[in-house]
Amino acid sequence: MRTLTVLTGTEDELAVAAAVADSGLRWTHVRPVEYMANKLQWAEVMRREGAVRAPFATQPQALVHEADVAAVIVVALLDAGQSGKTLIPTGPEALSPVDVARRIGQLIGREITFVEQTADEAREEIRAAGLQEEVIDFVIEYRAHPPEISYTVLPTVQDVTGRPTRTFDQWVAEHADAFRSTQP
């Protein structure tokens, strides 16, 4: 039987997931909340200024390593026992943006200053990056009022792959050079 795994994130993509479920194919949905790799967006400012600017400083998220998501997808494609499921891979802990910035700083050996933006400041920064207004609205609303699943740590990666979830510290170690200053 043919197998399909759908990687979804936003509610808009749920229509695709529903169509797949109705397709007659063996399917699995994989819905990670937020990737650790999204923190690479902070790298340039961290290198240049030793700072991070972000809104909603204390809202935790169960960030997941992108390799763990890939591992879950591989199992979902190969293991018929995953068919018909929605899998939500998360990292092993929920971290706030302040925690994330602090941990990156500790692991690269540099003090990082966290500057909490207002929602309006974040909105303007996102707009300057060229995103559409509906995307900006979604991001701000999601950050201001995250669904419980976004900060709930789940055993999905361990249960599906049989190995422990990668930690944020491991991810930072893999990407440390991206955050380090290029100054001597």
Residue frames relative to the residue before (quaternion, step in Angstrom):
aa qw qx qy qz dx dy dz
M 1.0000 0.0000 0.0000 0.0000 0.00 0.00 0.00
R 0.4722 -0.6595 0.5092 0.2877 3.55 -1.07 0.75
T 0.1981 -0.7883 0.5793 0.0610 3.53 -1.08 0.87
L 0.0756 -0.7832 0.6170 0.0150 3.50 -1.08 0.82
T 0.0849 -0.7604 0.6418 0.0512 3.55 -0.99 0.88
V 0.1666 -0.7954 0.5801 0.0560 3.53 -0.82 1.05
L 0.2143 -0.7518 0.6152 0.1019 3.54 -0.84 1.09
T 0.0607 0.8079 -0.5795 0.0883 3.56 -0.50 1.20
G 0.1582 -0.7901 0.5855 0.0886 3.51 -1.27 0.39
T 0.8006 0.2696 -0.1416 0.5161 3.55 0.59 -1.13
E 0.6647 -0.5053 0.3761 0.4017 3.54 -1.28 0.36
D 0.5858 0.5879 -0.3721 0.4155 3.61 1.08 -0.65
E 0.6787 0.5027 -0.2892 0.4506 3.56 1.05 -0.73
L 0.4969 0.6715 -0.4282 0.3446 3.58 1.22 -0.19
A 0.5657 0.5766 -0.3907 0.4414 3.61 1.14 -0.45
V 0.6236 0.5151 -0.3271 0.4886 3.58 1.09 -0.74
A 0.6504 0.5200 -0.3119 0.4575 3.56 0.92 -0.91
A 0.6521 0.5069 -0.3160 0.4669 3.59 0.96 -0.82
A 0.6420 0.5160 -0.3263 0.4638 3.61 0.96 -0.80
V 0.6354 0.5188 -0.3258 0.4700 3.58 1.02 -0.78
A 0.6495 0.5235 -0.3165 0.4515 3.58 0.93 -0.89
D 0.7120 0.4370 -0.2462 0.4914 3.58 1.11 -0.67
S 0.5058 0.7204 -0.3760 0.2896 3.61 1.28 -0.15
G 0.4730 -0.6584 0.4612 0.3606 3.58 1.12 -0.52
L 0.5682 0.5692 -0.3808 0.4562 3.58 1.29 -0.10
R 0.5149 -0.5593 0.5214 0.3877 3.54 -1.29 0.27
W 0.0091 0.8351 -0.5451 0.0729 3.61 -0.68 1.07
T 0.0588 -0.7300 0.6777 0.0664 3.48 -1.40 0.39
H 0.2419 -0.7385 0.6087 0.1598 3.56 -1.03 0.80
V 0.1066 -0.7597 0.6391 0.0552 3.56 -1.03 0.83
R 0.0093 -0.8311 0.5517 -0.0693 3.57 -0.58 1.22
P 0.0678 -0.7958 0.6012 0.0270 3.63 0.15 1.17
V 0.4840 -0.6729 0.4755 0.2948 3.55 -1.13 0.61
E 0.7657 -0.2190 0.1550 0.5845 3.60 0.64 -1.06
Y 0.4169 -0.7217 0.5092 0.2147 3.51 -0.98 0.95
M 0.5456 -0.5785 0.4948 0.3504 3.54 -1.16 0.64
A 0.6125 0.5896 -0.3424 0.4000 3.58 1.03 -0.79
N 0.5449 0.6115 -0.4116 0.3996 3.62 1.14 -0.38
K 0.6069 0.5694 -0.3614 0.4206 3.60 1.15 -0.44
L 0.4805 0.6476 -0.4449 0.3897 3.58 1.24 -0.08
Q 0.5394 0.6170 -0.4055 0.4049 3.60 1.20 -0.36
W 0.6462 0.5126 -0.3128 0.4709 3.60 1.23 -0.39
A 0.4856 0.7371 -0.4053 0.2377 3.58 1.18 -0.52
E 0.6803 0.5073 -0.3186 0.4222 3.60 0.75 -0.95
V 0.6860 0.4629 -0.2870 0.4825 3.59 0.89 -0.91
M 0.6144 0.5350 -0.3507 0.4618 3.60 1.03 -0.68
R 0.6635 0.4987 -0.3069 0.4657 3.58 0.90 -0.89
R 0.7370 0.4541 -0.2286 0.4454 3.53 0.80 -1.06
E 0.8450 0.2036 -0.0483 0.4921 3.59 0.81 -1.03
G 0.3773 -0.7195 0.4992 0.3013 3.58 1.20 -0.34
A 0.6338 0.5115 -0.3133 0.4884 3.54 1.15 0.65
V 0.1719 -0.7235 0.6547 0.1356 3.49 -1.42 0.26
R 0.0962 -0.7602 0.6388 0.0693 3.55 -1.07 0.79
A 0.2250 0.7605 -0.5787 0.1902 3.53 -0.73 1.09
P 0.4551 -0.6730 0.5034 0.2940 3.57 -1.15 0.52
F 0.8286 0.2816 -0.1610 0.4562 3.53 -1.40 0.08
A 0.0399 -0.8942 0.4458 -0.0087 3.51 0.96 1.09
T 0.7754 0.3686 -0.1929 0.4750 3.58 1.00 -0.68
Q 0.4733 0.6647 -0.4527 0.3596 3.62 1.23 0.13
P 0.2656 -0.7943 0.5209 0.1647 3.63 -0.40 1.13
Q 0.0644 -0.7597 0.6442 0.0611 3.52 -1.32 0.45
A 0.3945 -0.7019 0.5472 0.2284 3.54 -1.09 0.78
L 0.1368 -0.8373 0.5279 0.0387 3.56 0.49 1.27
V 0.1745 -0.7931 0.5786 0.0762 3.57 -0.99 0.85
H 0.4934 -0.6359 0.5149 0.2951 3.55 -1.11 0.80
E 0.5206 -0.6684 0.4370 0.3020 3.56 -0.85 0.96
A 0.6184 0.5376 -0.3495 0.4544 3.62 1.09 -0.58
D 0.6167 0.5255 -0.3496 0.4705 3.60 1.12 -0.56
V 0.6162 0.5211 -0.3431 0.4808 3.58 1.05 -0.71
A 0.6499 0.5149 -0.3130 0.4632 3.58 0.93 -0.88
A 0.6520 0.5174 -0.3174 0.4544 3.59 0.96 -0.84
V 0.6343 0.5137 -0.3237 0.4785 3.58 1.03 -0.79
I 0.6500 0.5171 -0.3197 0.4560 3.60 0.95 -0.83
V 0.6308 0.5310 -0.3378 0.4539 3.60 0.95 -0.83
V 0.6672 0.4818 -0.3071 0.4780 3.59 0.87 -0.91
A 0.6423 0.5351 -0.3283 0.4397 3.59 0.94 -0.86
L 0.6712 0.4972 -0.2964 0.4631 3.58 1.04 -0.73
L 0.7661 0.4036 -0.1889 0.4632 3.57 1.03 -0.81
D 0.7326 0.4038 -0.2117 0.5053 3.60 1.15 -0.58
A 0.3627 -0.7561 0.5067 0.1999 3.57 -0.41 1.24
G 0.5696 0.6146 -0.3710 0.4003 3.59 1.21 -0.43
Q 0.6467 0.5029 -0.3192 0.4764 3.60 1.24 -0.28
S 0.4473 0.7246 -0.4311 0.2985 3.57 1.28 -0.20
G 0.8196 0.2490 -0.2042 0.4739 3.53 -1.06 0.87
K 0.6029 0.5684 -0.3516 0.4357 3.58 1.27 0.11
T 0.2568 -0.6766 0.6532 0.2229 3.49 -1.39 0.30
L 0.1373 -0.8086 0.5717 0.0218 3.55 -0.55 1.23
I 0.1099 -0.7913 0.6004 0.0355 3.57 -0.85 0.99
P 0.1273 -0.8072 0.5731 0.0623 3.58 -0.11 1.25
T 0.0257 -0.7761 0.6301 -0.0002 3.56 -1.03 0.87
G 0.5610 -0.5480 0.4813 0.3916 3.50 -1.35 0.10
P 0.6577 -0.5565 0.3560 0.3619 3.59 -1.30 0.16
E 0.7836 0.1583 -0.1062 0.5913 3.60 1.28 -0.08
A 0.3814 -0.6818 0.5690 0.2566 3.55 -1.25 0.47
L 0.0617 -0.8062 0.5880 -0.0245 3.55 -0.78 1.11
S 0.3825 -0.6926 0.5607 0.2444 3.55 -1.06 0.78
P 0.6664 -0.4829 0.3632 0.4368 3.61 -1.20 0.25
V 0.6177 0.5275 -0.3470 0.4689 3.60 1.04 -0.71
D 0.6488 0.5142 -0.3127 0.4657 3.60 0.94 -0.88
V 0.6500 0.5306 -0.3116 0.4459 3.56 0.95 -0.94
A 0.6724 0.4908 -0.2994 0.4663 3.59 0.85 -0.96
R 0.6484 0.5199 -0.3151 0.4583 3.58 0.96 -0.89
R 0.6747 0.4999 -0.2965 0.4549 3.58 0.89 -0.94
I 0.6268 0.5136 -0.3508 0.4693 3.58 0.94 -0.79
G 0.6514 0.5260 -0.3138 0.4478 3.58 0.88 -0.93
Q 0.6581 0.5080 -0.3104 0.4609 3.59 0.89 -0.92
L 0.7279 0.4666 -0.2474 0.4374 3.55 0.85 -0.97
I 0.7161 0.3748 -0.2629 0.5269 3.61 1.16 -0.41
G 0.4874 -0.7032 0.4081 0.3184 3.57 1.29 0.03
R 0.6265 0.4994 -0.3414 0.4915 3.56 1.07 0.74
E 0.4293 -0.6765 0.5255 0.2863 3.56 -0.97 0.78
I 0.1210 -0.7792 0.6139 0.0365 3.54 -0.88 1.02
T 0.2824 -0.7536 0.5742 0.1502 3.55 -0.83 1.02
F 0.2100 -0.7651 0.5958 0.1249 3.57 -0.91 0.91
V 0.0898 -0.7771 0.6227 0.0147 3.55 -0.80 1.09
E 0.2613 -0.7803 0.5458 0.1578 3.58 -0.51 1.15
Q 0.2924 -0.7523 0.5719 0.1464 3.52 -0.79 1.10
T 0.4651 -0.5876 0.5585 0.3555 3.52 -1.29 0.31
A 0.6546 -0.4883 0.3856 0.4294 3.56 -1.25 0.25
D 0.6513 0.5169 -0.3201 0.4540 3.60 0.99 -0.78
E 0.6384 0.5100 -0.3326 0.4708 3.60 0.99 -0.75
A 0.6506 0.5040 -0.3119 0.4748 3.57 0.97 -0.85
R 0.6203 0.5501 -0.3285 0.4525 3.57 1.01 -0.85
E 0.6745 0.4916 -0.2920 0.4671 3.60 0.90 -0.91
E 0.6427 0.5191 -0.3227 0.4618 3.59 0.99 -0.79
I 0.6590 0.4930 -0.3019 0.4812 3.56 0.97 -0.86
R 0.6283 0.5315 -0.3269 0.4646 3.58 0.99 -0.82
A 0.6542 0.5212 -0.3088 0.4528 3.59 0.95 -0.89
A 0.6367 0.5186 -0.3236 0.4702 3.59 1.19 -0.52
G 0.5779 -0.6488 0.3447 0.3554 3.58 1.31 -0.01
L 0.4485 0.6930 -0.4666 0.3175 3.59 1.16 0.26
Q 0.5633 -0.6143 0.4470 0.3249 3.54 -1.20 0.59
E 0.6555 -0.5538 0.3523 0.3734 3.56 -1.15 0.66
E 0.6642 0.4989 -0.3294 0.4489 3.62 0.91 -0.78
V 0.6185 0.5156 -0.3376 0.4874 3.59 1.13 -0.61
I 0.6320 0.5267 -0.3235 0.4674 3.57 0.97 -0.86
D 0.6538 0.5136 -0.3101 0.4611 3.59 0.89 -0.93
F 0.6508 0.5183 -0.3144 0.4572 3.57 0.95 -0.91
V 0.6719 0.5050 -0.3048 0.4479 3.60 0.82 -0.98
I 0.6808 0.4812 -0.2998 0.4638 3.60 0.82 -0.95
E 0.6706 0.4907 -0.3080 0.4634 3.60 0.86 -0.88
Y 0.6485 0.5215 -0.3146 0.4567 3.58 0.96 -0.87
R 0.6809 0.4782 -0.2871 0.4745 3.59 0.94 -0.87
A 0.6750 0.4989 -0.2958 0.4561 3.59 0.99 -0.80
H 0.8068 0.0956 -0.0017 0.5830 3.57 0.99 -0.88
P 0.0228 -0.8463 0.5322 0.0087 3.57 0.53 1.13
P 0.5032 -0.6217 0.4916 0.3444 3.57 -1.09 0.62
E 0.6601 -0.5366 0.3532 0.3893 3.57 -1.12 0.63
I 0.6220 0.5663 -0.3492 0.4130 3.59 0.99 -0.76
S 0.6128 0.5865 -0.3617 0.3869 3.62 1.07 -0.56
Y 0.7764 0.2743 -0.1691 0.5417 3.59 1.16 -0.45
T 0.5109 0.6227 -0.4238 0.4143 3.56 1.26 0.31
V 0.2997 -0.7475 0.5684 0.1684 3.57 -0.73 1.07
L 0.0868 -0.8037 0.5886 0.0000 3.56 -0.75 1.10
P 0.4776 -0.6907 0.4659 0.2788 3.61 -1.13 0.59
T 0.2414 0.8365 -0.4750 0.1280 3.60 1.24 0.24
V 0.6766 0.4953 -0.3173 0.4430 3.60 0.75 -0.99
Q 0.6698 0.4889 -0.2919 0.4765 3.60 0.86 -0.95
D 0.6868 0.5007 -0.2884 0.4410 3.58 0.84 -0.99
V 0.7300 0.4358 -0.2426 0.4673 3.59 0.90 -0.89
T 0.7909 0.3387 -0.1690 0.4809 3.59 0.83 -0.97
G 0.4160 -0.7201 0.4610 0.3095 3.58 1.18 -0.47
R 0.7073 0.3788 -0.2775 0.5285 3.59 1.20 0.25
P 0.6351 -0.5649 0.3658 0.3792 3.57 -1.17 0.55
T 0.5524 -0.5903 0.4855 0.3327 3.51 -1.26 0.57
R 0.4691 -0.6517 0.5116 0.3058 3.57 -1.04 0.74
T 0.4089 -0.7247 0.5082 0.2220 3.56 -1.04 0.82
F 0.6339 -0.5071 0.4109 0.4148 3.54 -1.29 0.25
D 0.6138 0.5500 -0.3499 0.4453 3.58 1.03 -0.74
Q 0.6325 0.5158 -0.3329 0.4723 3.59 1.00 -0.76
W 0.6470 0.5202 -0.3189 0.4574 3.56 0.94 -0.88
V 0.6522 0.5038 -0.3229 0.4653 3.60 0.89 -0.89
A 0.6297 0.5333 -0.3431 0.4486 3.61 0.92 -0.82
E 0.6639 0.5051 -0.2956 0.4655 3.60 1.02 -0.77
H 0.7886 0.2999 -0.1260 0.5218 3.60 1.13 -0.68
A 0.2715 0.8234 -0.4730 0.1568 3.59 1.26 0.20
D 0.6426 0.5451 -0.3360 0.4208 3.59 0.92 -0.83
A 0.5998 0.5726 -0.3636 0.4244 3.60 1.09 -0.60
F 0.7392 0.4184 -0.2135 0.4826 3.59 1.13 -0.67
R 0.5830 0.6087 -0.3701 0.3908 3.58 1.20 -0.35
S 0.5497 -0.6162 0.4625 0.3229 3.52 -1.12 0.73
T 0.3698 -0.7098 0.5547 0.2274 3.52 -1.10 0.72
Q 0.4888 0.6495 -0.4268 0.3964 3.59 1.34 0.05
P 0.5103 -0.6511 0.4553 0.3292 3.62 -1.02 0.71
